[in-house]
Amino acid sequence: FPSSIAVLTTLFRGVGGGGVRGCPPPAPRVVRTPGGVRSEDLPARADVPTVSEGLAAGGEQEGRKRLTAWLARGVDSYEERHDDLAGDATSRLSPYLHFGAVSAAEAVHRARARGGAGAEAFVRQLCWRDFHHQVLAARPDAASDDYRTRHDRWRRGKEAEADLRAWREGRTGYPVVDAAMRQLAHEGWMHNRGRLLTASFLTKTLYIDWREGARHFLELLVDGDVANNQLNWQWMAGTGTDSRPNRVLNPVTQAKRYDPEGAYVRRWVPELAGLEGPAVHEPWKLPGRQRARYDYPDPMVELADGLARFRRARGQD
Ligand SMILES: Cc1cc2nc3c(=O)[nH]c(=O)nc-3n(C[C@H](O)[C@H](O)[C@H](O)COP(=O)(O)OP(=O)(O)OC[C@H]3O[C@@H](n4cnc5c(N)ncnc54)[C@H](O)[C@@H]3O)c2cc1C
């Protein structure tokens, strides 16, 4: 804690100046933090996920440049392509919006001025952002408690912990789940479709508490945002605002629909890069000798067993 004051003091020195009419007031020489707040050492560079290419620079200038480029070149195909995992055809504006480097109001205004179906679809996604912020403002407890409880008795104990670890590390044996988890670890960002299907896998197929998943995401996401993270997790866990709380996303069906050629999986799961086309989504179906060539785990759970466990837990049997 004293060292953080020293760092802040050093940082603020030299910024100073000011005091002139119309200029910001001078920066404080010392910032006092509330008692009991401990500081932590800055993480080593190697412990920080590599930020996506093109996202390495922050700030308003960079954010607006990205918004301008997105409206000029990307947004028109957004409606058809936003779920294309390999195509990476979304704006990637989320970190800038999260940190306030780009204003959502400006993004909406400029998208509307551009017009078209893609721009409207983009504005609809921005509405989700505001929606979650408003829900959290009305129900701050939803950051940690079920928004609408289903009285889940989430799995706990050693076996659940081992499953959670495998999910975090991207070795569930379901290639599209592992690809998305590895993208998160490597880039600090994950495609929205990946977020949906990894969250469904954790909370429904593995029946592990959404809070565990939300915590991991918040630790790694460069756009990590309490309202949008916790409430999207709750949406997928069926404890939030989703009107179909028991929906389960099948990772194989999702993979075939949103990564039909398997390019996203091959990018993030190099062990399977030798498999062509959609075969990469189901390596367990390969004939024995061919399967043995790939150093990649078998599925950690049968999807049908996971589904049956979830339905039993939710009293749907
Ligand atoms: C489990 C889970 C956790 C998530 N955690 C976060 C988070 O911590 N921070 C965060 O900003 N988003 C979160 N999202 C929402 C969404 O995945 C990201 O906003 C989106 O992937 C960011 O990429 P983009 O900027 O290219 O999005 P685009 O598709 O280009 O969308 C434009 C903007 O709209 C907003 N938006 C899009 N989809 C959503 C959504 N479902 N909910 C709320 N806002 C949305 C974002 O501000 C985004 O930048 C989460 C989604 C899920 C399913």
The ligand as an SDF file (V2000), in Angstrom:
LIG
                    3D

 53 58  0  0  0  0  0  0  0  0999 V2000
  -20.7000  -15.5330  -20.9330 C   0  0  0  0  0  0  0  0  0  0  0  0
  -20.5270  -14.1700  -21.5590 C   0  0  0  0  0  0  0  0  0  0  0  0
  -19.7150  -13.2230  -20.9480 C   0  0  0  0  0  0  0  0  0  0  0  0
  -19.5720  -11.9420  -21.5130 C   0  0  0  0  0  0  0  0  0  0  0  0
  -18.7720  -11.0180  -20.8770 N   0  0  0  0  0  0  0  0  0  0  0  0
  -18.6740   -9.7630  -21.3800 C   0  0  0  0  0  0  0  0  0  0  0  0
  -17.8860   -8.7680  -20.7310 C   0  0  0  0  0  0  0  0  0  0  0  0
  -17.2870   -9.0110  -19.6880 O   0  0  0  0  0  0  0  0  0  0  0  0
  -17.8200   -7.5420  -21.3120 N   0  0  0  0  0  0  0  0  0  0  0  0
  -18.4700   -7.2300  -22.4720 C   0  0  0  0  0  0  0  0  0  0  0  0
  -18.3600   -6.0940  -22.9500 O   0  0  0  0  0  0  0  0  0  0  0  0
  -19.2320   -8.1470  -23.0970 N   0  0  0  0  0  0  0  0  0  0  0  0
  -19.3570   -9.3920  -22.5920 C   0  0  0  0  0  0  0  0  0  0  0  0
  -20.1200  -10.3250  -23.2560 N   0  0  0  0  0  0  0  0  0  0  0  0
  -20.9010   -9.9090  -24.4400 C   0  0  0  0  0  0  0  0  0  0  0  0
  -20.2270  -10.1120  -25.8060 C   0  0  0  0  0  0  0  0  0  0  0  0
  -19.7190  -11.4140  -25.9140 O   0  0  0  0  0  0  0  0  0  0  0  0
  -19.0980   -9.1200  -26.0630 C   0  0  0  0  0  0  0  0  0  0  0  0
  -19.5520   -7.8020  -25.8260 O   0  0  0  0  0  0  0  0  0  0  0  0
  -18.6350   -9.1950  -27.5200 C   0  0  0  0  0  0  0  0  0  0  0  0
  -18.2010  -10.4890  -27.8340 O   0  0  0  0  0  0  0  0  0  0  0  0
  -17.5000   -8.2040  -27.7180 C   0  0  0  0  0  0  0  0  0  0  0  0
  -16.9870   -8.2930  -29.0120 O   0  0  0  0  0  0  0  0  0  0  0  0
  -17.2580   -7.1450  -30.0830 P   0  0  0  0  0  0  0  0  0  0  0  0
  -16.9240   -5.8270  -29.5150 O   0  0  0  0  0  0  0  0  0  0  0  0
  -16.5520   -7.5610  -31.3220 O   0  0  0  0  0  0  0  0  0  0  0  0
  -18.8360   -7.2630  -30.2490 O   0  0  0  0  0  0  0  0  0  0  0  0
  -19.8090   -6.7960  -31.4340 P   0  0  0  0  0  0  0  0  0  0  0  0
  -20.5190   -8.0230  -31.9020 O   0  0  0  0  0  0  0  0  0  0  0  0
  -19.1140   -5.9770  -32.4330 O   0  0  0  0  0  0  0  0  0  0  0  0
  -20.9020   -5.9240  -30.6650 O   0  0  0  0  0  0  0  0  0  0  0  0
  -20.7440   -4.5140  -30.4760 C   0  0  0  0  0  0  0  0  0  0  0  0
  -20.8700   -4.1850  -29.0060 C   0  0  0  0  0  0  0  0  0  0  0  0
  -22.1520   -4.5190  -28.5080 O   0  0  0  0  0  0  0  0  0  0  0  0
  -22.0560   -4.9560  -27.1450 C   0  0  0  0  0  0  0  0  0  0  0  0
  -22.5250   -6.3530  -27.0590 N   0  0  0  0  0  0  0  0  0  0  0  0
  -22.5160   -7.2890  -28.0250 C   0  0  0  0  0  0  0  0  0  0  0  0
  -23.0810   -8.4300  -27.5720 N   0  0  0  0  0  0  0  0  0  0  0  0
  -23.4220   -8.2060  -26.2870 C   0  0  0  0  0  0  0  0  0  0  0  0
  -24.0440   -8.9880  -25.2710 C   0  0  0  0  0  0  0  0  0  0  0  0
  -24.4560  -10.2640  -25.4800 N   0  0  0  0  0  0  0  0  0  0  0  0
  -24.2150   -8.4400  -24.0650 N   0  0  0  0  0  0  0  0  0  0  0  0
  -23.8290   -7.1650  -23.8050 C   0  0  0  0  0  0  0  0  0  0  0  0
  -23.2600   -6.3840  -24.7320 N   0  0  0  0  0  0  0  0  0  0  0  0
  -23.0490   -6.8850  -25.9400 C   0  0  0  0  0  0  0  0  0  0  0  0
  -20.5870   -4.8570  -26.7580 C   0  0  0  0  0  0  0  0  0  0  0  0
  -20.3830   -3.6170  -26.1300 O   0  0  0  0  0  0  0  0  0  0  0  0
  -19.8840   -4.9270  -28.1090 C   0  0  0  0  0  0  0  0  0  0  0  0
  -18.6190   -4.3370  -28.1180 O   0  0  0  0  0  0  0  0  0  0  0  0
  -20.2670  -11.6160  -22.7100 C   0  0  0  0  0  0  0  0  0  0  0  0
  -21.0690  -12.5980  -23.3240 C   0  0  0  0  0  0  0  0  0  0  0  0
  -21.2050  -13.8500  -22.7500 C   0  0  0  0  0  0  0  0  0  0  0  0
  -22.1130  -14.8640  -23.4270 C   0  0  0  0  0  0  0  0  0  0  0  0
  1  2  1  0
  2  3  1  0
  2 52  2  0
  3  4  2  0
  4  5  1  0
  4 50  1  0
  5  6  2  0
  6  7  1  0
  6 13  1  0
  7  8  2  0
  7  9  1  0
  9 10  1  0
 10 11  2  0
 10 12  1  0
 12 13  2  0
 13 14  1  0
 14 15  1  0
 14 50  1  0
 15 16  1  0
 16 17  1  0
 16 18  1  0
 18 19  1  0
 18 20  1  0
 20 21  1  0
 20 22  1  0
 22 23  1  0
 23 24  1  0
 24 25  2  0
 24 26  1  0
 24 27  1  0
 27 28  1  0
 28 29  2  0
 28 30  1  0
 28 31  1  0
 31 32  1  0
 32 33  1  0
 33 34  1  0
 33 48  1  0
 34 35  1  0
 35 36  1  0
 35 46  1  0
 36 37  1  0
 36 45  1  0
 37 38  2  0
 38 39  1  0
 39 40  1  0
 39 45  2  0
 40 41  1  0
 40 42  2  0
 42 43  1  0
 43 44  2  0
 44 45  1  0
 46 47  1  0
 46 48  1  0
 48 49  1  0
 50 51  2  0
 51 52  1  0
 52 53  1  0
M  END
$$$$
